[in-house]
Each structure stands twice: as structure tokens, then as C-alpha cells.
Amino acid sequence: MRTLSSPHMIINNSHGLITVDFIFSLILCAGLCAVMFVMTFTLSMAEIAQYITFASSRAYVAGHVDPDKQTEMGRNKFSNLMSNNVLSPLFSTSGTSWFTLSNLELRGGGASGKDFAEDYPYVDDRIPQTGARLTFGARVLALRIAFLGRTTEDGEAPTAKLTAFLIREPTQQECWDLQVKKRYDAIMNLDSRFAILADRYRNKYVPMEDNGC
């Protein structure tokens, strides 16, 4: 005949309790492993994103015909890297991948007056901080882990600014407007006879700038 257990005996029954502890520990360890994997993977991708920023800045600051052409070269370099067969599956500009790179900023000072002084204040006698900056987003960090909750408060992907400071080289136009032409005009104004010769041979004189502008 089967013996019925009293309610008191059922409450004191501890059979299967170790299974609950095992499942809880397993889920907790899996969550921590996921966090560690995401962190290490994000740091690795951040290094690649920093290289993309540096390469775009390096292409931008090289001397060219005018500042607009320099900007075009920097943006073309960024587009080429983002469309690379190896990098394109890892990064996107629209937020469809685990990692995003967007908002390319190219600031070269000069006549535009755009640099990073407002973000990184410095004294007047320092070299302007110019170069490129990108917004790096890690959607993979926006997780929701069992027993641990969300990794972000609003569920949005964390972002960071990646900046590559390089000194922009003067362009051919800037060399002519700010140095060669001014020096030529100053020489012509030294004596009225120079101005007469300048008018006579104006179409035969071809100014040229050197590498040091």
C-alpha cells in the first residue's frame, strides 16, 4: 500500500535542489562569458576602427591643389576602406552591423577655421589640432543577460569618438595666396621701377612653390 507524504515532509524535501543550483550557475557563467567575449571583440574592432580613422586623416592632410581636394581625398579613403571585402562585414555606416563608423569629420584649420580647439582647448601659441574624427558605435555591447539585466540603461549602442590628429600640409592654392603672391607683391612695392617691369613681363613670369611652401 502506497504511503502518502504529509505537507510538512514535502516542504522539507530537498531532492533536486542541486539541479536548480547547477542551472543557475550555468546560466550565470554563460552570461559572464558572453560579456567577456563581447568586450574583447569590441576592443579588437576598436583598434581596426582607429586605423581607419588614421588612414582617412593621413589621406586628408597630404598636400594637394586646394583644401576641397584634400577633403575629397580623405572621404574617398574612408569610403574605400569601408567597402573593403574584409572590413565591410565588420563595419557599417547605417547601424546594420555589430559595429558602426559614421559622422566622418575632417577639420584642417586654415581659411575654414575648423579644427578641434572647441573640443580640446589649448593656448593660442600651440599648433592647431587638425585631422579626422569618427563616431565608433558598438551595437554588440547592447546586451540583455539573464540574472544580470541590460548592459546599457536605454538599450542603445554605446559610442565613442575616434580622432587622429595630424598636421595638414598647405595646399598649392594656400601657398600661392598666403606666401608666394604676398612675397611677389612685396617685392614689386619696393620700387616703382619693379612695378613697371612686372607689368611688362607679367605673362612670362610663372610662380612656383617648393615642398616647404
PyMOL CGO cylinders between C-alpha atoms (Angstrom):
from pymol import cmd
from pymol.cgo import CYLINDER

trace = [
    CYLINDER, 0.00, 0.00, 0.00, 1.39, 3.45, -1.02, 0.3, 1, 1, 1, 1, 1, 1,
    CYLINDER, 1.39, 3.45, -1.02, 2.18, 5.78, 1.84, 0.3, 1, 1, 1, 1, 1, 1,
    CYLINDER, 2.18, 5.78, 1.84, 1.08, 9.42, 1.44, 0.3, 1, 1, 1, 1, 1, 1,
    CYLINDER, 1.08, 9.42, 1.44, 3.57, 12.11, 2.45, 0.3, 1, 1, 1, 1, 1, 1,
    CYLINDER, 3.57, 12.11, 2.45, 2.45, 14.87, 4.73, 0.3, 1, 1, 1, 1, 1, 1,
    CYLINDER, 2.45, 14.87, 4.73, 2.70, 18.51, 3.59, 0.3, 1, 1, 1, 1, 1, 1,
    CYLINDER, 2.70, 18.51, 3.59, 5.43, 19.06, 6.15, 0.3, 1, 1, 1, 1, 1, 1,
    CYLINDER, 5.43, 19.06, 6.15, 7.54, 16.29, 4.63, 0.3, 1, 1, 1, 1, 1, 1,
    CYLINDER, 7.54, 16.29, 4.63, 7.07, 17.71, 1.10, 0.3, 1, 1, 1, 1, 1, 1,
    CYLINDER, 7.07, 17.71, 1.10, 8.36, 21.14, 2.17, 0.3, 1, 1, 1, 1, 1, 1,
    CYLINDER, 8.36, 21.14, 2.17, 11.41, 19.61, 3.82, 0.3, 1, 1, 1, 1, 1, 1,
    CYLINDER, 11.41, 19.61, 3.82, 12.22, 17.52, 0.74, 0.3, 1, 1, 1, 1, 1, 1,
    CYLINDER, 12.22, 17.52, 0.74, 15.49, 18.76, -0.80, 0.3, 1, 1, 1, 1, 1, 1,
    CYLINDER, 15.49, 18.76, -0.80, 15.68, 16.35, -3.71, 0.3, 1, 1, 1, 1, 1, 1,
    CYLINDER, 15.68, 16.35, -3.71, 16.59, 18.15, -6.98, 0.3, 1, 1, 1, 1, 1, 1,
    CYLINDER, 16.59, 18.15, -6.98, 17.85, 21.31, -5.27, 0.3, 1, 1, 1, 1, 1, 1,
    CYLINDER, 17.85, 21.31, -5.27, 21.37, 20.79, -6.63, 0.3, 1, 1, 1, 1, 1, 1,
    CYLINDER, 21.37, 20.79, -6.63, 19.89, 20.77, -10.15, 0.3, 1, 1, 1, 1, 1, 1,
    CYLINDER, 19.89, 20.77, -10.15, 18.49, 24.27, -9.64, 0.3, 1, 1, 1, 1, 1, 1,
    CYLINDER, 18.49, 24.27, -9.64, 21.86, 25.49, -8.36, 0.3, 1, 1, 1, 1, 1, 1,
    CYLINDER, 21.86, 25.49, -8.36, 23.60, 23.94, -11.34, 0.3, 1, 1, 1, 1, 1, 1,
    CYLINDER, 23.60, 23.94, -11.34, 21.24, 25.56, -13.86, 0.3, 1, 1, 1, 1, 1, 1,
    CYLINDER, 21.24, 25.56, -13.86, 21.58, 28.95, -12.14, 0.3, 1, 1, 1, 1, 1, 1,
    CYLINDER, 21.58, 28.95, -12.14, 25.40, 28.70, -12.10, 0.3, 1, 1, 1, 1, 1, 1,
    CYLINDER, 25.40, 28.70, -12.10, 25.49, 27.56, -15.71, 0.3, 1, 1, 1, 1, 1, 1,
    CYLINDER, 25.49, 27.56, -15.71, 23.38, 30.50, -16.90, 0.3, 1, 1, 1, 1, 1, 1,
    CYLINDER, 23.38, 30.50, -16.90, 25.41, 32.94, -14.82, 0.3, 1, 1, 1, 1, 1, 1,
    CYLINDER, 25.41, 32.94, -14.82, 28.72, 31.62, -16.19, 0.3, 1, 1, 1, 1, 1, 1,
    CYLINDER, 28.72, 31.62, -16.19, 27.37, 31.71, -19.75, 0.3, 1, 1, 1, 1, 1, 1,
    CYLINDER, 27.37, 31.71, -19.75, 26.35, 35.34, -19.25, 0.3, 1, 1, 1, 1, 1, 1,
    CYLINDER, 26.35, 35.34, -19.25, 29.76, 36.31, -17.88, 0.3, 1, 1, 1, 1, 1, 1,
    CYLINDER, 29.76, 36.31, -17.88, 31.50, 34.50, -20.76, 0.3, 1, 1, 1, 1, 1, 1,
    CYLINDER, 31.50, 34.50, -20.76, 29.31, 36.39, -23.23, 0.3, 1, 1, 1, 1, 1, 1,
    CYLINDER, 29.31, 36.39, -23.23, 30.27, 39.69, -21.62, 0.3, 1, 1, 1, 1, 1, 1,
    CYLINDER, 30.27, 39.69, -21.62, 33.97, 38.82, -21.75, 0.3, 1, 1, 1, 1, 1, 1,
    CYLINDER, 33.97, 38.82, -21.75, 33.72, 37.77, -25.40, 0.3, 1, 1, 1, 1, 1, 1,
    CYLINDER, 33.72, 37.77, -25.40, 31.88, 40.95, -26.35, 0.3, 1, 1, 1, 1, 1, 1,
    CYLINDER, 31.88, 40.95, -26.35, 34.39, 43.15, -24.51, 0.3, 1, 1, 1, 1, 1, 1,
    CYLINDER, 34.39, 43.15, -24.51, 37.47, 41.55, -26.09, 0.3, 1, 1, 1, 1, 1, 1,
    CYLINDER, 37.47, 41.55, -26.09, 35.88, 41.52, -29.55, 0.3, 1, 1, 1, 1, 1, 1,
    CYLINDER, 35.88, 41.52, -29.55, 34.90, 45.18, -29.21, 0.3, 1, 1, 1, 1, 1, 1,
    CYLINDER, 34.90, 45.18, -29.21, 38.41, 46.21, -28.15, 0.3, 1, 1, 1, 1, 1, 1,
    CYLINDER, 38.41, 46.21, -28.15, 39.86, 44.36, -31.15, 0.3, 1, 1, 1, 1, 1, 1,
    CYLINDER, 39.86, 44.36, -31.15, 37.46, 46.09, -33.54, 0.3, 1, 1, 1, 1, 1, 1,
    CYLINDER, 37.46, 46.09, -33.54, 38.21, 49.44, -31.91, 0.3, 1, 1, 1, 1, 1, 1,
    CYLINDER, 38.21, 49.44, -31.91, 41.86, 49.03, -32.94, 0.3, 1, 1, 1, 1, 1, 1,
    CYLINDER, 41.86, 49.03, -32.94, 40.81, 48.44, -36.55, 0.3, 1, 1, 1, 1, 1, 1,
    CYLINDER, 40.81, 48.44, -36.55, 38.44, 51.42, -36.39, 0.3, 1, 1, 1, 1, 1, 1,
    CYLINDER, 38.44, 51.42, -36.39, 41.29, 53.56, -35.08, 0.3, 1, 1, 1, 1, 1, 1,
    CYLINDER, 41.29, 53.56, -35.08, 43.39, 52.55, -38.09, 0.3, 1, 1, 1, 1, 1, 1,
    CYLINDER, 43.39, 52.55, -38.09, 40.55, 53.54, -40.44, 0.3, 1, 1, 1, 1, 1, 1,
    CYLINDER, 40.55, 53.54, -40.44, 40.43, 56.93, -38.74, 0.3, 1, 1, 1, 1, 1, 1,
    CYLINDER, 40.43, 56.93, -38.74, 44.20, 57.37, -39.02, 0.3, 1, 1, 1, 1, 1, 1,
    CYLINDER, 44.20, 57.37, -39.02, 44.26, 56.29, -42.68, 0.3, 1, 1, 1, 1, 1, 1,
    CYLINDER, 44.26, 56.29, -42.68, 41.47, 58.74, -43.54, 0.3, 1, 1, 1, 1, 1, 1,
    CYLINDER, 41.47, 58.74, -43.54, 43.28, 61.52, -41.70, 0.3, 1, 1, 1, 1, 1, 1,
    CYLINDER, 43.28, 61.52, -41.70, 46.59, 60.72, -43.41, 0.3, 1, 1, 1, 1, 1, 1,
    CYLINDER, 46.59, 60.72, -43.41, 44.95, 60.86, -46.85, 0.3, 1, 1, 1, 1, 1, 1,
    CYLINDER, 44.95, 60.86, -46.85, 43.27, 64.13, -45.92, 0.3, 1, 1, 1, 1, 1, 1,
    CYLINDER, 43.27, 64.13, -45.92, 46.27, 66.07, -44.61, 0.3, 1, 1, 1, 1, 1, 1,
    CYLINDER, 46.27, 66.07, -44.61, 48.55, 65.38, -47.60, 0.3, 1, 1, 1, 1, 1, 1,
    CYLINDER, 48.55, 65.38, -47.60, 49.22, 68.43, -49.77, 0.3, 1, 1, 1, 1, 1, 1,
    CYLINDER, 49.22, 68.43, -49.77, 47.06, 68.92, -52.85, 0.3, 1, 1, 1, 1, 1, 1,
    CYLINDER, 47.06, 68.92, -52.85, 45.68, 71.59, -55.16, 0.3, 1, 1, 1, 1, 1, 1,
    CYLINDER, 45.68, 71.59, -55.16, 43.24, 73.14, -52.68, 0.3, 1, 1, 1, 1, 1, 1,
    CYLINDER, 43.24, 73.14, -52.68, 41.52, 72.29, -49.36, 0.3, 1, 1, 1, 1, 1, 1,
    CYLINDER, 41.52, 72.29, -49.36, 38.43, 70.94, -51.15, 0.3, 1, 1, 1, 1, 1, 1,
    CYLINDER, 38.43, 70.94, -51.15, 40.57, 68.38, -52.95, 0.3, 1, 1, 1, 1, 1, 1,
    CYLINDER, 40.57, 68.38, -52.95, 42.17, 67.36, -49.66, 0.3, 1, 1, 1, 1, 1, 1,
    CYLINDER, 42.17, 67.36, -49.66, 38.71, 66.78, -48.18, 0.3, 1, 1, 1, 1, 1, 1,
    CYLINDER, 38.71, 66.78, -48.18, 37.74, 64.71, -51.20, 0.3, 1, 1, 1, 1, 1, 1,
    CYLINDER, 37.74, 64.71, -51.20, 40.84, 62.53, -50.82, 0.3, 1, 1, 1, 1, 1, 1,
    CYLINDER, 40.84, 62.53, -50.82, 40.10, 61.92, -47.13, 0.3, 1, 1, 1, 1, 1, 1,
    CYLINDER, 40.10, 61.92, -47.13, 36.49, 60.94, -47.77, 0.3, 1, 1, 1, 1, 1, 1,
    CYLINDER, 36.49, 60.94, -47.77, 37.48, 58.71, -50.68, 0.3, 1, 1, 1, 1, 1, 1,
    CYLINDER, 37.48, 58.71, -50.68, 39.94, 56.86, -48.44, 0.3, 1, 1, 1, 1, 1, 1,
    CYLINDER, 39.94, 56.86, -48.44, 37.25, 56.31, -45.82, 0.3, 1, 1, 1, 1, 1, 1,
    CYLINDER, 37.25, 56.31, -45.82, 34.81, 55.03, -48.46, 0.3, 1, 1, 1, 1, 1, 1,
    CYLINDER, 34.81, 55.03, -48.46, 37.41, 52.66, -49.91, 0.3, 1, 1, 1, 1, 1, 1,
    CYLINDER, 37.41, 52.66, -49.91, 38.18, 51.15, -46.51, 0.3, 1, 1, 1, 1, 1, 1,
    CYLINDER, 38.18, 51.15, -46.51, 34.51, 50.77, -45.60, 0.3, 1, 1, 1, 1, 1, 1,
    CYLINDER, 34.51, 50.77, -45.60, 33.85, 48.95, -48.89, 0.3, 1, 1, 1, 1, 1, 1,
    CYLINDER, 33.85, 48.95, -48.89, 36.82, 46.62, -48.45, 0.3, 1, 1, 1, 1, 1, 1,
    CYLINDER, 36.82, 46.62, -48.45, 35.86, 42.94, -48.72, 0.3, 1, 1, 1, 1, 1, 1,
    CYLINDER, 35.86, 42.94, -48.72, 37.45, 42.17, -45.34, 0.3, 1, 1, 1, 1, 1, 1,
    CYLINDER, 37.45, 42.17, -45.34, 36.23, 45.21, -43.40, 0.3, 1, 1, 1, 1, 1, 1,
    CYLINDER, 36.23, 45.21, -43.40, 32.74, 45.68, -44.87, 0.3, 1, 1, 1, 1, 1, 1,
    CYLINDER, 32.74, 45.68, -44.87, 31.23, 42.68, -42.98, 0.3, 1, 1, 1, 1, 1, 1,
    CYLINDER, 31.23, 42.68, -42.98, 32.53, 44.11, -39.69, 0.3, 1, 1, 1, 1, 1, 1,
    CYLINDER, 32.53, 44.11, -39.69, 31.62, 47.79, -40.01, 0.3, 1, 1, 1, 1, 1, 1,
    CYLINDER, 31.62, 47.79, -40.01, 28.75, 49.77, -41.48, 0.3, 1, 1, 1, 1, 1, 1,
    CYLINDER, 28.75, 49.77, -41.48, 27.65, 53.39, -41.54, 0.3, 1, 1, 1, 1, 1, 1,
    CYLINDER, 27.65, 53.39, -41.54, 23.92, 52.73, -41.12, 0.3, 1, 1, 1, 1, 1, 1,
    CYLINDER, 23.92, 52.73, -41.12, 23.84, 50.57, -37.99, 0.3, 1, 1, 1, 1, 1, 1,
    CYLINDER, 23.84, 50.57, -37.99, 23.15, 47.21, -39.64, 0.3, 1, 1, 1, 1, 1, 1,
    CYLINDER, 23.15, 47.21, -39.64, 26.36, 45.57, -38.36, 0.3, 1, 1, 1, 1, 1, 1,
    CYLINDER, 26.36, 45.57, -38.36, 27.64, 44.90, -34.88, 0.3, 1, 1, 1, 1, 1, 1,
    CYLINDER, 27.64, 44.90, -34.88, 29.94, 47.91, -35.23, 0.3, 1, 1, 1, 1, 1, 1,
    CYLINDER, 29.94, 47.91, -35.23, 29.33, 51.24, -36.92, 0.3, 1, 1, 1, 1, 1, 1,
    CYLINDER, 29.33, 51.24, -36.92, 31.61, 54.03, -38.12, 0.3, 1, 1, 1, 1, 1, 1,
    CYLINDER, 31.61, 54.03, -38.12, 29.85, 57.25, -39.01, 0.3, 1, 1, 1, 1, 1, 1,
    CYLINDER, 29.85, 57.25, -39.01, 29.97, 61.05, -38.96, 0.3, 1, 1, 1, 1, 1, 1,
    CYLINDER, 29.97, 61.05, -38.96, 33.37, 61.48, -40.61, 0.3, 1, 1, 1, 1, 1, 1,
    CYLINDER, 33.37, 61.48, -40.61, 34.70, 64.91, -39.63, 0.3, 1, 1, 1, 1, 1, 1,
    CYLINDER, 34.70, 64.91, -39.63, 37.67, 66.45, -41.43, 0.3, 1, 1, 1, 1, 1, 1,
    CYLINDER, 37.67, 66.45, -41.43, 39.00, 69.64, -39.86, 0.3, 1, 1, 1, 1, 1, 1,
    CYLINDER, 39.00, 69.64, -39.86, 42.10, 71.27, -41.24, 0.3, 1, 1, 1, 1, 1, 1,
    CYLINDER, 42.10, 71.27, -41.24, 42.11, 74.80, -39.91, 0.3, 1, 1, 1, 1, 1, 1,
    CYLINDER, 42.11, 74.80, -39.91, 43.35, 77.32, -42.45, 0.3, 1, 1, 1, 1, 1, 1,
    CYLINDER, 43.35, 77.32, -42.45, 40.83, 79.63, -44.11, 0.3, 1, 1, 1, 1, 1, 1,
    CYLINDER, 40.83, 79.63, -44.11, 37.92, 77.49, -42.92, 0.3, 1, 1, 1, 1, 1, 1,
    CYLINDER, 37.92, 77.49, -42.92, 38.95, 77.95, -39.30, 0.3, 1, 1, 1, 1, 1, 1,
    CYLINDER, 38.95, 77.95, -39.30, 37.65, 74.49, -38.43, 0.3, 1, 1, 1, 1, 1, 1,
    CYLINDER, 37.65, 74.49, -38.43, 39.75, 72.48, -36.00, 0.3, 1, 1, 1, 1, 1, 1,
    CYLINDER, 39.75, 72.48, -36.00, 39.22, 70.58, -32.77, 0.3, 1, 1, 1, 1, 1, 1,
    CYLINDER, 39.22, 70.58, -32.77, 40.02, 73.51, -30.48, 0.3, 1, 1, 1, 1, 1, 1,
    CYLINDER, 40.02, 73.51, -30.48, 36.47, 73.70, -29.15, 0.3, 1, 1, 1, 1, 1, 1,
    CYLINDER, 36.47, 73.70, -29.15, 36.61, 70.06, -28.09, 0.3, 1, 1, 1, 1, 1, 1,
    CYLINDER, 36.61, 70.06, -28.09, 40.21, 70.09, -26.85, 0.3, 1, 1, 1, 1, 1, 1,
    CYLINDER, 40.21, 70.09, -26.85, 41.02, 73.63, -25.66, 0.3, 1, 1, 1, 1, 1, 1,
    CYLINDER, 41.02, 73.63, -25.66, 44.62, 74.80, -25.91, 0.3, 1, 1, 1, 1, 1, 1,
    CYLINDER, 44.62, 74.80, -25.91, 46.60, 78.03, -25.64, 0.3, 1, 1, 1, 1, 1, 1,
    CYLINDER, 46.60, 78.03, -25.64, 46.98, 80.33, -28.64, 0.3, 1, 1, 1, 1, 1, 1,
    CYLINDER, 46.98, 80.33, -28.64, 50.61, 79.57, -29.43, 0.3, 1, 1, 1, 1, 1, 1,
    CYLINDER, 50.61, 79.57, -29.43, 50.06, 75.84, -30.00, 0.3, 1, 1, 1, 1, 1, 1,
    CYLINDER, 50.06, 75.84, -30.00, 49.73, 74.19, -33.39, 0.3, 1, 1, 1, 1, 1, 1,
    CYLINDER, 49.73, 74.19, -33.39, 46.04, 73.82, -34.35, 0.3, 1, 1, 1, 1, 1, 1,
    CYLINDER, 46.04, 73.82, -34.35, 44.67, 70.35, -33.71, 0.3, 1, 1, 1, 1, 1, 1,
    CYLINDER, 44.67, 70.35, -33.71, 43.60, 69.12, -37.13, 0.3, 1, 1, 1, 1, 1, 1,
    CYLINDER, 43.60, 69.12, -37.13, 42.82, 65.73, -38.63, 0.3, 1, 1, 1, 1, 1, 1,
    CYLINDER, 42.82, 65.73, -38.63, 39.88, 63.33, -38.79, 0.3, 1, 1, 1, 1, 1, 1,
    CYLINDER, 39.88, 63.33, -38.79, 37.32, 62.05, -36.32, 0.3, 1, 1, 1, 1, 1, 1,
    CYLINDER, 37.32, 62.05, -36.32, 34.76, 59.24, -36.49, 0.3, 1, 1, 1, 1, 1, 1,
    CYLINDER, 34.76, 59.24, -36.49, 31.96, 58.03, -34.24, 0.3, 1, 1, 1, 1, 1, 1,
    CYLINDER, 31.96, 58.03, -34.24, 32.50, 54.39, -33.28, 0.3, 1, 1, 1, 1, 1, 1,
    CYLINDER, 32.50, 54.39, -33.28, 29.39, 52.50, -32.22, 0.3, 1, 1, 1, 1, 1, 1,
    CYLINDER, 29.39, 52.50, -32.22, 29.33, 49.01, -30.71, 0.3, 1, 1, 1, 1, 1, 1,
    CYLINDER, 29.33, 49.01, -30.71, 25.83, 47.54, -31.06, 0.3, 1, 1, 1, 1, 1, 1,
    CYLINDER, 25.83, 47.54, -31.06, 27.19, 44.23, -29.82, 0.3, 1, 1, 1, 1, 1, 1,
    CYLINDER, 27.19, 44.23, -29.82, 27.62, 45.77, -26.36, 0.3, 1, 1, 1, 1, 1, 1,
    CYLINDER, 27.62, 45.77, -26.36, 23.89, 46.41, -26.01, 0.3, 1, 1, 1, 1, 1, 1,
    CYLINDER, 23.89, 46.41, -26.01, 23.06, 43.08, -24.36, 0.3, 1, 1, 1, 1, 1, 1,
    CYLINDER, 23.06, 43.08, -24.36, 20.37, 41.73, -22.06, 0.3, 1, 1, 1, 1, 1, 1,
    CYLINDER, 20.37, 41.73, -22.06, 21.77, 38.90, -19.98, 0.3, 1, 1, 1, 1, 1, 1,
    CYLINDER, 21.77, 38.90, -19.98, 19.75, 36.62, -17.72, 0.3, 1, 1, 1, 1, 1, 1,
    CYLINDER, 19.75, 36.62, -17.72, 20.08, 37.42, -13.99, 0.3, 1, 1, 1, 1, 1, 1,
    CYLINDER, 20.08, 37.42, -13.99, 22.34, 40.38, -14.87, 0.3, 1, 1, 1, 1, 1, 1,
    CYLINDER, 22.34, 40.38, -14.87, 20.00, 42.64, -16.83, 0.3, 1, 1, 1, 1, 1, 1,
    CYLINDER, 20.00, 42.64, -16.83, 20.88, 45.13, -19.56, 0.3, 1, 1, 1, 1, 1, 1,
    CYLINDER, 20.88, 45.13, -19.56, 24.39, 46.35, -20.22, 0.3, 1, 1, 1, 1, 1, 1,
    CYLINDER, 24.39, 46.35, -20.22, 23.07, 49.80, -21.15, 0.3, 1, 1, 1, 1, 1, 1,
    CYLINDER, 23.07, 49.80, -21.15, 20.39, 51.89, -19.48, 0.3, 1, 1, 1, 1, 1, 1,
    CYLINDER, 20.39, 51.89, -19.48, 18.47, 52.88, -22.63, 0.3, 1, 1, 1, 1, 1, 1,
    CYLINDER, 18.47, 52.88, -22.63, 19.28, 49.86, -24.79, 0.3, 1, 1, 1, 1, 1, 1,
    CYLINDER, 19.28, 49.86, -24.79, 21.17, 51.99, -27.31, 0.3, 1, 1, 1, 1, 1, 1,
    CYLINDER, 21.17, 51.99, -27.31, 24.61, 51.05, -28.61, 0.3, 1, 1, 1, 1, 1, 1,
    CYLINDER, 24.61, 51.05, -28.61, 27.50, 52.71, -26.74, 0.3, 1, 1, 1, 1, 1, 1,
    CYLINDER, 27.50, 52.71, -26.74, 29.52, 55.15, -28.85, 0.3, 1, 1, 1, 1, 1, 1,
    CYLINDER, 29.52, 55.15, -28.85, 32.96, 56.72, -28.66, 0.3, 1, 1, 1, 1, 1, 1,
    CYLINDER, 32.96, 56.72, -28.66, 34.89, 59.35, -30.62, 0.3, 1, 1, 1, 1, 1, 1,
    CYLINDER, 34.89, 59.35, -30.62, 37.97, 58.17, -32.53, 0.3, 1, 1, 1, 1, 1, 1,
    CYLINDER, 37.97, 58.17, -32.53, 40.27, 61.02, -33.52, 0.3, 1, 1, 1, 1, 1, 1,
    CYLINDER, 40.27, 61.02, -33.52, 43.53, 61.09, -35.47, 0.3, 1, 1, 1, 1, 1, 1,
    CYLINDER, 43.53, 61.09, -35.47, 45.42, 64.36, -35.07, 0.3, 1, 1, 1, 1, 1, 1,
    CYLINDER, 45.42, 64.36, -35.07, 47.79, 65.10, -37.96, 0.3, 1, 1, 1, 1, 1, 1,
    CYLINDER, 47.79, 65.10, -37.96, 49.14, 68.43, -39.18, 0.3, 1, 1, 1, 1, 1, 1,
    CYLINDER, 49.14, 68.43, -39.18, 47.58, 69.30, -42.53, 0.3, 1, 1, 1, 1, 1, 1,
    CYLINDER, 47.58, 69.30, -42.53, 50.05, 70.23, -45.24, 0.3, 1, 1, 1, 1, 1, 1,
    CYLINDER, 50.05, 70.23, -45.24, 49.46, 73.54, -47.05, 0.3, 1, 1, 1, 1, 1, 1,
    CYLINDER, 49.46, 73.54, -47.05, 47.88, 73.27, -50.47, 0.3, 1, 1, 1, 1, 1, 1,
    CYLINDER, 47.88, 73.27, -50.47, 49.10, 74.80, -53.72, 0.3, 1, 1, 1, 1, 1, 1,
    CYLINDER, 49.10, 74.80, -53.72, 46.39, 77.42, -53.53, 0.3, 1, 1, 1, 1, 1, 1,
    CYLINDER, 46.39, 77.42, -53.53, 47.28, 78.36, -49.95, 0.3, 1, 1, 1, 1, 1, 1,
    CYLINDER, 47.28, 78.36, -49.95, 50.97, 78.58, -50.81, 0.3, 1, 1, 1, 1, 1, 1,
    CYLINDER, 50.97, 78.58, -50.81, 50.20, 80.97, -53.65, 0.3, 1, 1, 1, 1, 1, 1,
    CYLINDER, 50.20, 80.97, -53.65, 47.66, 83.12, -51.77, 0.3, 1, 1, 1, 1, 1, 1,
    CYLINDER, 47.66, 83.12, -51.77, 49.43, 83.28, -48.40, 0.3, 1, 1, 1, 1, 1, 1,
    CYLINDER, 49.43, 83.28, -48.40, 53.11, 83.24, -49.32, 0.3, 1, 1, 1, 1, 1, 1,
    CYLINDER, 53.11, 83.24, -49.32, 54.19, 83.37, -52.98, 0.3, 1, 1, 1, 1, 1, 1,
    CYLINDER, 54.19, 83.37, -52.98, 51.79, 86.12, -54.06, 0.3, 1, 1, 1, 1, 1, 1,
    CYLINDER, 51.79, 86.12, -54.06, 52.39, 88.19, -50.92, 0.3, 1, 1, 1, 1, 1, 1,
    CYLINDER, 52.39, 88.19, -50.92, 56.15, 87.93, -51.36, 0.3, 1, 1, 1, 1, 1, 1,
    CYLINDER, 56.15, 87.93, -51.36, 55.86, 88.84, -55.05, 0.3, 1, 1, 1, 1, 1, 1,
    CYLINDER, 55.86, 88.84, -55.05, 53.67, 91.87, -54.29, 0.3, 1, 1, 1, 1, 1, 1,
    CYLINDER, 53.67, 91.87, -54.29, 56.03, 93.00, -51.53, 0.3, 1, 1, 1, 1, 1, 1,
    CYLINDER, 56.03, 93.00, -51.53, 59.00, 92.92, -53.93, 0.3, 1, 1, 1, 1, 1, 1,
    CYLINDER, 59.00, 92.92, -53.93, 57.06, 94.87, -56.56, 0.3, 1, 1, 1, 1, 1, 1,
    CYLINDER, 57.06, 94.87, -56.56, 56.20, 97.55, -53.99, 0.3, 1, 1, 1, 1, 1, 1,
    CYLINDER, 56.20, 97.55, -53.99, 59.83, 98.15, -53.06, 0.3, 1, 1, 1, 1, 1, 1,
    CYLINDER, 59.83, 98.15, -53.06, 60.38, 100.45, -56.03, 0.3, 1, 1, 1, 1, 1, 1,
    CYLINDER, 60.38, 100.45, -56.03, 58.20, 101.88, -58.77, 0.3, 1, 1, 1, 1, 1, 1,
    CYLINDER, 58.20, 101.88, -58.77, 60.61, 100.53, -61.37, 0.3, 1, 1, 1, 1, 1, 1,
    CYLINDER, 60.61, 100.53, -61.37, 59.82, 96.99, -60.23, 0.3, 1, 1, 1, 1, 1, 1,
    CYLINDER, 59.82, 96.99, -60.23, 56.13, 97.58, -60.91, 0.3, 1, 1, 1, 1, 1, 1,
    CYLINDER, 56.13, 97.58, -60.91, 56.92, 98.71, -64.46, 0.3, 1, 1, 1, 1, 1, 1,
    CYLINDER, 56.92, 98.71, -64.46, 58.93, 95.57, -65.10, 0.3, 1, 1, 1, 1, 1, 1,
    CYLINDER, 58.93, 95.57, -65.10, 56.20, 93.46, -63.51, 0.3, 1, 1, 1, 1, 1, 1,
    CYLINDER, 56.20, 93.46, -63.51, 53.57, 94.84, -65.89, 0.3, 1, 1, 1, 1, 1, 1,
    CYLINDER, 53.57, 94.84, -65.89, 55.85, 94.25, -68.87, 0.3, 1, 1, 1, 1, 1, 1,
    CYLINDER, 55.85, 94.25, -68.87, 56.71, 90.63, -68.00, 0.3, 1, 1, 1, 1, 1, 1,
    CYLINDER, 56.71, 90.63, -68.00, 53.59, 89.62, -66.06, 0.3, 1, 1, 1, 1, 1, 1,
    CYLINDER, 53.59, 89.62, -66.06, 52.53, 86.92, -68.55, 0.3, 1, 1, 1, 1, 1, 1,
    CYLINDER, 52.53, 86.92, -68.55, 56.06, 85.50, -68.73, 0.3, 1, 1, 1, 1, 1, 1,
    CYLINDER, 56.06, 85.50, -68.73, 56.51, 85.01, -65.01, 0.3, 1, 1, 1, 1, 1, 1,
    CYLINDER, 56.51, 85.01, -65.01, 55.40, 81.63, -63.65, 0.3, 1, 1, 1, 1, 1, 1,
    CYLINDER, 55.40, 81.63, -63.65, 55.49, 81.39, -59.82, 0.3, 1, 1, 1, 1, 1, 1,
    CYLINDER, 55.49, 81.39, -59.82, 56.36, 78.00, -58.33, 0.3, 1, 1, 1, 1, 1, 1,
    CYLINDER, 56.36, 78.00, -58.33, 56.22, 76.85, -54.74, 0.3, 1, 1, 1, 1, 1, 1,
    CYLINDER, 56.22, 76.85, -54.74, 58.65, 74.35, -53.25, 0.3, 1, 1, 1, 1, 1, 1,
    CYLINDER, 58.65, 74.35, -53.25, 57.84, 71.48, -50.89, 0.3, 1, 1, 1, 1, 1, 1,
    CYLINDER, 57.84, 71.48, -50.89, 58.20, 73.72, -47.88, 0.3, 1, 1, 1, 1, 1, 1,
    CYLINDER, 58.20, 73.72, -47.88, 55.84, 76.29, -49.37, 0.3, 1, 1, 1, 1, 1, 1,
]
cmd.load_cgo(trace, "trace")
